[in-house]
């Protein structure tokens, strides 16, 4: 039988890869994009900030997956 993976209290990954920071960064960039696109039509004013927020979240998530080890991903 396999031993469960021990979880560490301290995180060895940078602070900007943590889940709450990734989500916050995506929301903040979406709000900034919304403010910057206020002069456009309603459809574009909603679509562009959504796309920017998702792109920021996915970029941070991809960087996290690139830097993580297989043991860390198994946790």
C-alpha positions in Angstrom: 0.0 0.0 0.0 1.3 3.4 -0.9 2.1 6.0 1.8 0.1 9.2 1.6 2.1 12.3 0.6 3.0 14.4 3.5 1.8 18.0 3.1 4.1 20.8 4.1 2.9 23.8 6.1 5.3 26.2 4.4 4.9 26.7 0.7 8.0 26.7 -1.5 6.3 28.3 -4.4 6.3 32.1 -4.9 3.5 34.1 -3.5 2.0 35.1 -6.8 1.2 31.4 -7.7 -1.1 30.9 -4.7 -4.7 30.4 -5.6 -6.1 33.4 -3.9 -3.5 35.7 -5.5 -4.1 34.2 -9.0 -7.8 34.8 -8.7 -7.3 38.3 -7.3 -4.9 39.2 -10.0 -7.4 38.0 -12.7 -10.3 40.0 -11.1 -8.2 43.2 -10.8 -7.0 43.0 -14.4 -10.6 42.4 -15.6 -11.8 45.4 -13.6 -9.0 47.6 -15.1 -9.8 46.3 -18.6 -13.5 47.1 -18.0 -12.7 50.7 -17.0 -10.4 51.1 -20.0 -13.0 49.8 -22.4 -16.0 51.9 -21.1 -16.2 53.8 -24.4 -16.8 50.7 -26.5 -20.1 48.9 -27.2 -21.7 46.9 -24.3 -20.7 43.6 -25.9 -17.1 44.5 -26.2 -17.1 46.1 -22.9 -18.0 42.8 -21.3 -16.1 40.5 -23.6 -12.6 42.1 -23.5 -12.3 42.3 -19.7 -13.5 38.7 -19.4 -10.9 37.6 -21.9 -8.1 39.6 -20.2 -9.0 38.2 -16.8 -9.1 34.6 -18.0 -5.8 35.1 -19.9 -4.1 36.4 -16.8 -5.4 33.5 -14.7 -4.4 30.9 -17.2 -0.9 32.4 -17.7 -0.3 32.3 -13.9 -1.6 28.8 -13.8 0.6 27.6 -16.7 3.6 29.2 -15.0 2.7 27.3 -11.8 2.4 24.0 -13.7 5.7 24.6 -15.5 7.6 25.1 -12.2 5.9 22.4 -10.1 7.3 18.9 -9.6 5.4 15.7 -10.1 5.3 15.1 -6.3 3.9 18.6 -5.7 1.3 18.2 -8.4 0.2 14.9 -6.8 -0.6 16.7 -3.6 
